[in-house]
Amino acid sequence: MASAEVVPGTSIPDPDLFLRPAVEVAPLLLGALLSRTSAEGTTTLRITEVEAYLGVGADPGSHSFRGQTPANSVMFGEPLHLYTYFTYGMHTCANIVCSPAGIASGVLIRAGEIVDGLDLARERRGHAIPLRDLARGPARLTRALGIPLSDGGASLLASPYGLRMPDHPSRFETSARTGLGGLGGTPAYPWRFFIPSDPTVSPYKRHPKLAPFTPTA
């Protein structure tokens, strides 16, 4: 699915939308279609779960909280580009950059449903894995779509990527962000957005060092 391809019920992204902060953009991405094309073929994901992250001094859970570094510089760049990073030294996570250049803001793509290129996604993840689990979690998602760390900085409006926004916003619920320690992982930052009852949404996980609380706002 190229970004210009017509898909019923979806539209080409409005770049002005992505000038808004990630907390405003994040729920609008639910139901969006994200695709990546490689020599192996094309895989397309319907986004069902995301998390928003803000910038310097505004979000203690964000990579950019303490300022710009070489590692997070893409997050301070142009919107509608991909910010990638390694987690646990082995898994790639992917974020959509939001806000004007110079203001760090991004949406972590946490989970979704593979709607095209299913055989290719299964080759990457394993044929025995249930359909709902192929992209259920940010590291599983990048593997299913074939997103490498080196794609950091890539435009989501140009090959090998395609992004289509839903014509009608999805119903959603919010919660604290999953797996984060410190203040950024508490209900003070209810910036995890997900489609309720969708089987591809990943289970909420509280950081072990946080005191128990009800995650859903």
C-alpha positions as YAML, in Angstrom:
chain: A
units: angstrom
residues:
- id: 1
  name: MET
  ca: [0.00, 0.00, 0.00]
- id: 2
  name: ALA
  ca: [1.68, 3.21, -1.17]
- id: 3
  name: SER
  ca: [0.66, 6.43, 0.56]
- id: 4
  name: ALA
  ca: [-1.19, 7.60, -2.57]
- id: 5
  name: GLU
  ca: [-3.14, 4.35, -3.02]
- id: 6
  name: VAL
  ca: [-6.88, 4.71, -2.57]
- id: 7
  name: VAL
  ca: [-8.18, 2.59, 0.31]
- id: 8
  name: PRO
  ca: [-11.92, 2.86, 1.08]
- id: 9
  name: GLY
  ca: [-12.61, 4.59, 4.40]
- id: 10
  name: THR
  ca: [-9.15, 6.19, 4.56]
- id: 11
  name: SER
  ca: [-7.43, 9.35, 3.32]
- id: 12
  name: ILE
  ca: [-3.94, 10.64, 2.70]
- id: 13
  name: PRO
  ca: [-2.65, 12.24, 5.94]
- id: 14
  name: ASP
  ca: [-3.08, 15.98, 6.34]
- id: 15
  name: PRO
  ca: [0.44, 17.23, 7.22]
- id: 16
  name: ASP
  ca: [-1.04, 20.05, 9.31]
- id: 17
  name: LEU
  ca: [-2.61, 17.48, 11.62]
- id: 18
  name: PHE
  ca: [0.83, 16.24, 12.59]
- id: 19
  name: LEU
  ca: [1.93, 19.72, 13.63]
- id: 20
  name: ARG
  ca: [-0.20, 19.16, 16.72]
- id: 21
  name: PRO
  ca: [1.21, 17.61, 19.92]
- id: 22
  name: ALA
  ca: [1.41, 13.83, 20.09]
- id: 23
  name: VAL
  ca: [-1.31, 13.62, 22.75]
- id: 24
  name: GLU
  ca: [-3.76, 15.12, 20.24]
- id: 25
  name: VAL
  ca: [-2.58, 13.10, 17.25]
- id: 26
  name: ALA
  ca: [-2.32, 9.72, 19.00]
- id: 27
  name: PRO
  ca: [-6.05, 8.82, 19.25]
- id: 28
  name: LEU
  ca: [-6.57, 9.90, 15.63]
- id: 29
  name: LEU
  ca: [-4.06, 7.26, 14.51]
- id: 30
  name: LEU
  ca: [-6.23, 4.42, 15.80]
- id: 31
  name: GLY
  ca: [-7.58, 2.64, 12.74]
- id: 32
  name: ALA
  ca: [-4.92, 4.15, 10.47]
- id: 33
  name: LEU
  ca: [-3.15, 1.89, 7.97]
- id: 34
  name: LEU
  ca: [0.65, 1.76, 8.04]
- id: 35
  name: SER
  ca: [2.52, -0.20, 5.38]
- id: 36
  name: ARG
  ca: [6.10, -0.95, 4.48]
- id: 37
  name: THR
  ca: [7.35, -2.39, 1.20]
- id: 38
  name: SER
  ca: [10.58, -4.35, 0.85]
- id: 39
  name: ALA
  ca: [12.07, -6.71, -1.72]
- id: 40
  name: GLU
  ca: [10.04, -9.45, -0.03]
- id: 41
  name: GLY
  ca: [6.72, -7.68, -0.52]
- id: 42
  name: THR
  ca: [4.37, -5.31, 1.30]
- id: 43
  name: THR
  ca: [2.86, -5.66, 4.76]
- id: 44
  name: THR
  ca: [0.09, -3.41, 6.07]
- id: 45
  name: LEU
  ca: [-1.03, -2.85, 9.65]
- id: 46
  name: ARG
  ca: [-4.25, -1.41, 11.07]
- id: 47
  name: ILE
  ca: [-3.14, 0.48, 14.17]
- id: 48
  name: THR
  ca: [-5.04, -0.45, 17.34]
- id: 49
  name: GLU
  ca: [-2.84, 0.84, 20.19]
- id: 50
  name: VAL
  ca: [-0.49, 3.80, 20.58]
- id: 51
  name: GLU
  ca: [1.22, 5.89, 23.25]
- id: 52
  name: ALA
  ca: [1.96, 9.61, 23.14]
- id: 53
  name: TYR
  ca: [5.23, 11.17, 24.31]
- id: 54
  name: LEU
  ca: [6.00, 14.88, 24.65]
- id: 55
  name: GLY
  ca: [9.24, 16.80, 24.85]
- id: 56
  name: VAL
  ca: [11.76, 18.68, 26.93]
- id: 57
  name: GLY
  ca: [10.63, 19.14, 30.53]
- id: 58
  name: ALA
  ca: [7.04, 18.14, 29.71]
- id: 59
  name: ASP
  ca: [7.08, 14.36, 29.91]
- id: 60
  name: PRO
  ca: [9.31, 12.40, 32.32]
- id: 61
  name: GLY
  ca: [8.59, 9.21, 30.35]
- id: 62
  name: SER
  ca: [9.96, 10.61, 27.10]
- id: 63
  name: HIS
  ca: [13.41, 10.10, 25.58]
- id: 64
  name: SER
  ca: [13.51, 13.85, 24.96]
- id: 65
  name: PHE
  ca: [12.68, 14.94, 28.52]
- id: 66
  name: ARG
  ca: [16.23, 16.15, 29.22]
- id: 67
  name: GLY
  ca: [16.86, 17.61, 25.79]
- id: 68
  name: GLN
  ca: [18.17, 16.73, 22.36]
- id: 69
  name: THR
  ca: [20.90, 14.14, 21.85]
- id: 70
  name: PRO
  ca: [22.28, 12.38, 18.76]
- id: 71
  name: ALA
  ca: [20.13, 9.36, 19.64]
- id: 72
  name: ASN
  ca: [16.81, 11.24, 19.86]
- id: 73
  name: SER
  ca: [17.45, 13.98, 17.30]
- id: 74
  name: VAL
  ca: [14.84, 12.64, 14.85]
- id: 75
  name: MET
  ca: [12.18, 13.25, 17.51]
- id: 76
  name: PHE
  ca: [13.04, 16.97, 17.24]
- id: 77
  name: GLY
  ca: [12.78, 16.90, 13.45]
- id: 78
  name: GLU
  ca: [10.04, 17.22, 10.86]
- id: 79
  name: PRO
  ca: [6.67, 15.59, 11.61]
- id: 80
  name: LEU
  ca: [5.44, 12.51, 9.75]
- id: 81
  name: HIS
  ca: [8.87, 10.92, 9.95]
- id: 82
  name: LEU
  ca: [9.84, 7.74, 11.75]
- id: 83
  name: TYR
  ca: [11.73, 7.82, 15.06]
- id: 84
  name: THR
  ca: [13.19, 4.39, 15.85]
- id: 85
  name: TYR
  ca: [15.11, 3.12, 18.86]
- id: 86
  name: PHE
  ca: [16.41, -0.09, 20.36]
- id: 87
  name: THR
  ca: [14.89, -1.47, 23.55]
- id: 88
  name: TYR
  ca: [16.53, -4.12, 25.73]
- id: 89
  name: GLY
  ca: [19.44, -3.94, 23.28]
- id: 90
  name: MET
  ca: [17.69, -6.18, 20.77]
- id: 91
  name: HIS
  ca: [14.22, -4.93, 19.74]
- id: 92
  name: THR
  ca: [13.28, -2.01, 17.48]
- id: 93
  name: CYS
  ca: [10.38, 0.30, 18.36]
- id: 94
  name: ALA
  ca: [8.84, 2.81, 15.95]
- id: 95
  name: ASN
  ca: [7.29, 6.22, 16.58]
- id: 96
  name: ILE
  ca: [5.59, 8.79, 14.35]
- id: 97
  name: VAL
  ca: [7.09, 12.25, 14.92]
- id: 98
  name: CYS
  ca: [4.60, 15.06, 15.60]
- id: 99
  name: SER
  ca: [4.77, 18.84, 16.27]
- id: 100
  name: PRO
  ca: [6.82, 21.43, 14.35]
- id: 101
  name: ALA
  ca: [10.54, 20.81, 13.89]
- id: 102
  name: GLY
  ca: [12.42, 21.75, 17.04]
- id: 103
  name: ILE
  ca: [9.66, 20.55, 19.38]
- id: 104
  name: ALA
  ca: [10.01, 16.91, 20.38]
- id: 105
  name: SER
  ca: [6.79, 14.91, 20.25]
- id: 106
  name: GLY
  ca: [6.01, 11.43, 19.03]
- id: 107
  name: VAL
  ca: [3.52, 8.58, 18.98]
- id: 108
  name: LEU
  ca: [4.77, 5.07, 19.73]
- id: 109
  name: ILE
  ca: [2.97, 2.49, 17.60]
- id: 110
  name: ARG
  ca: [2.29, -0.25, 20.13]
- id: 111
  name: ALA
  ca: [0.04, -2.78, 18.40]
- id: 112
  name: GLY
  ca: [-2.12, -3.53, 15.41]
- id: 113
  name: GLU
  ca: [-3.70, -6.05, 13.08]
- id: 114
  name: ILE
  ca: [-1.91, -7.26, 9.95]
- id: 115
  name: VAL
  ca: [-4.44, -6.68, 7.15]
- id: 116
  name: ASP
  ca: [-2.20, -7.24, 4.12]
- id: 117
  name: GLY
  ca: [0.94, -9.30, 3.60]
- id: 118
  name: LEU
  ca: [-0.07, -11.84, 6.23]
- id: 119
  name: ASP
  ca: [2.14, -14.62, 4.86]
- id: 120
  name: LEU
  ca: [5.18, -12.34, 4.90]
- id: 121
  name: ALA
  ca: [4.44, -11.19, 8.45]
- id: 122
  name: ARG
  ca: [4.20, -14.84, 9.52]
- id: 123
  name: GLU
  ca: [7.53, -15.63, 7.87]
- id: 124
  name: ARG
  ca: [9.10, -12.88, 9.94]
- id: 125
  name: ARG
  ca: [7.37, -13.74, 13.21]
- id: 126
  name: GLY
  ca: [6.69, -17.49, 12.96]
- id: 127
  name: HIS
  ca: [3.90, -19.44, 11.30]
- id: 128
  name: ALA
  ca: [2.63, -20.89, 14.60]
- id: 129
  name: ILE
  ca: [1.98, -17.46, 16.14]
- id: 130
  name: PRO
  ca: [-1.75, -16.59, 16.36]
- id: 131
  name: LEU
  ca: [-2.95, -13.79, 14.08]
- id: 132
  name: ARG
  ca: [-3.77, -11.50, 17.01]
- id: 133
  name: ASP
  ca: [-0.19, -11.79, 18.34]
- id: 134
  name: LEU
  ca: [1.70, -11.04, 15.12]
- id: 135
  name: ALA
  ca: [1.94, -7.30, 15.89]
- id: 136
  name: ARG
  ca: [0.70, -7.24, 19.48]
- id: 137
  name: GLY
  ca: [3.40, -5.15, 21.13]
- id: 138
  name: PRO
  ca: [5.84, -2.58, 19.72]
- id: 139
  name: ALA
  ca: [8.77, -4.94, 19.08]
- id: 140
  name: ARG
  ca: [6.56, -7.62, 17.54]
- id: 141
  name: LEU
  ca: [4.99, -4.95, 15.35]
- id: 142
  name: THR
  ca: [8.25, -3.71, 13.85]
- id: 143
  name: ARG
  ca: [9.36, -7.26, 13.18]
- id: 144
  name: ALA
  ca: [6.08, -8.15, 11.47]
- id: 145
  name: LEU
  ca: [6.28, -5.05, 9.26]
- id: 146
  name: GLY
  ca: [10.01, -5.46, 8.67]
- id: 147
  name: ILE
  ca: [10.92, -2.06, 10.15]
- id: 148
  name: PRO
  ca: [14.67, -1.88, 10.92]
- id: 149
  name: LEU
  ca: [16.40, 0.55, 13.27]
- id: 150
  name: SER
  ca: [18.08, 2.10, 10.22]
- id: 151
  name: ASP
  ca: [14.73, 3.43, 8.98]
- id: 152
  name: GLY
  ca: [14.87, 6.15, 11.62]
- id: 153
  name: GLY
  ca: [14.25, 9.48, 9.89]
- id: 154
  name: ALA
  ca: [12.31, 7.96, 6.99]
- id: 155
  name: SER
  ca: [9.27, 9.85, 5.72]
- id: 156
  name: LEU
  ca: [5.98, 8.02, 6.17]
- id: 157
  name: LEU
  ca: [4.70, 9.68, 3.00]
- id: 158
  name: ALA
  ca: [7.35, 8.19, 0.70]
- id: 159
  name: SER
  ca: [8.58, 4.74, -0.31]
- id: 160
  name: PRO
  ca: [9.02, 2.29, 1.34]
- id: 161
  name: TYR
  ca: [6.24, 3.55, 3.64]
- id: 162
  name: GLY
  ca: [2.58, 4.36, 3.25]
- id: 163
  name: LEU
  ca: [0.19, 5.86, 5.79]
- id: 164
  name: ARG
  ca: [-3.59, 6.24, 5.43]
- id: 165
  name: MET
  ca: [-5.73, 7.95, 8.06]
- id: 166
  name: PRO
  ca: [-9.26, 6.73, 8.90]
- id: 167
  name: ASP
  ca: [-12.06, 8.95, 7.62]
- id: 168
  name: HIS
  ca: [-13.92, 8.48, 10.90]
- id: 169
  name: PRO
  ca: [-12.16, 8.48, 14.31]
- id: 170
  name: SER
  ca: [-12.20, 5.21, 16.22]
- id: 171
  name: ARG
  ca: [-13.78, 4.85, 19.63]
- id: 172
  name: PHE
  ca: [-10.96, 4.62, 22.15]
- id: 173
  name: GLU
  ca: [-10.04, 4.28, 25.79]
- id: 174
  name: THR
  ca: [-6.99, 5.57, 27.64]
- id: 175
  name: SER
  ca: [-4.70, 4.37, 30.40]
- id: 176
  name: ALA
  ca: [-1.32, 4.98, 31.94]
- id: 177
  name: ARG
  ca: [1.50, 4.01, 29.60]
- id: 178
  name: THR
  ca: [2.62, 0.42, 29.88]
- id: 179
  name: GLY
  ca: [5.93, -0.70, 31.37]
- id: 180
  name: LEU
  ca: [7.23, 2.77, 32.27]
- id: 181
  name: GLY
  ca: [8.87, 3.42, 35.61]
- id: 182
  name: GLY
  ca: [8.77, 6.69, 37.53]
- id: 183
  name: LEU
  ca: [6.21, 9.46, 37.26]
- id: 184
  name: GLY
  ca: [5.88, 9.01, 33.50]
- id: 185
  name: GLY
  ca: [4.33, 5.58, 34.03]
- id: 186
  name: THR
  ca: [1.63, 6.72, 36.43]
- id: 187
  name: PRO
  ca: [-2.00, 7.78, 35.76]
- id: 188
  name: ALA
  ca: [-0.78, 11.40, 35.79]
- id: 189
  name: TYR
  ca: [0.15, 10.70, 32.16]
- id: 190
  name: PRO
  ca: [-2.81, 8.72, 30.74]
- id: 191
  name: TRP
  ca: [-1.40, 8.79, 27.23]
- id: 192
  name: ARG
  ca: [-1.89, 5.20, 26.11]
- id: 193
  name: PHE
  ca: [-4.76, 5.08, 23.61]
- id: 194
  name: PHE
  ca: [-6.33, 1.87, 22.36]
- id: 195
  name: ILE
  ca: [-9.40, 0.46, 20.62]
- id: 196
  name: PRO
  ca: [-11.42, -1.28, 23.36]
- id: 197
  name: SER
  ca: [-12.05, -5.03, 23.03]
- id: 198
  name: ASP
  ca: [-9.76, -5.33, 20.01]
- id: 199
  name: PRO
  ca: [-7.89, -8.64, 20.39]
- id: 200
  name: THR
  ca: [-4.66, -7.23, 18.95]
- id: 201
  name: VAL
  ca: [-4.24, -4.64, 21.74]
- id: 202
  name: SER
  ca: [-1.36, -5.61, 24.01]
- id: 203
  name: PRO
  ca: [-2.06, -6.25, 27.71]
- id: 204
  name: TYR
  ca: [-1.24, -3.42, 30.08]
- id: 205
  name: LYS
  ca: [1.86, -4.08, 32.21]
- id: 206
  name: ARG
  ca: [2.69, -1.97, 35.24]
- id: 207
  name: HIS
  ca: [6.37, -1.35, 35.91]
- id: 208
  name: PRO
  ca: [7.38, -3.55, 38.89]
- id: 209
  name: LYS
  ca: [8.73, -0.57, 40.84]
- id: 210
  name: LEU
  ca: [5.48, 1.39, 40.65]
- id: 211
  name: ALA
  ca: [2.87, 1.15, 43.39]
- id: 212
  name: PRO
  ca: [-0.33, -0.62, 42.29]
- id: 213
  name: PHE
  ca: [-3.00, 1.53, 40.66]
- id: 214
  name: THR
  ca: [-5.90, 1.15, 38.25]
- id: 215
  name: PRO
  ca: [-4.36, 1.70, 34.79]
- id: 216
  name: THR
  ca: [-7.50, 2.65, 32.85]
- id: 217
  name: ALA
  ca: [-8.62, 6.27, 33.15]
...
